[in-house]
Amino acid sequence: MAYVDGFVTPVPKRSLAAYRRMSRLAGKVWREHGALEFRECVADDVTWGKRTSLPLARRA
């Protein structure tokens, strides 16, 4: 049986380099513990919206 874990994390643009370093380390650890793949994506076109806004979701 396969499954996927997914996370959405708001990261300020000024902190992307530090986040990417941490993300690469986390990917190595997850693979050591059995993960088959690791993907990291950054959305740079997320706009403010009534229901789709990451900043509004973060406040909830």
MONORHU-V211945 format. One line per field, one symbol per residue. burial: I if it has 16 or more other ideal C-beta (glycine too) atoms within 10 Angstrom, else O. A space follows every 50 residues. Layout:
# MONORHU-V211945
burial=???
This chain:
# MONORHU-V211945
burial=OOOOOOOOOOOOOOOOOOOOOOIOOOOOOOOOOOOOOOOOOOOOOOOOOO OOOIOOOOOO
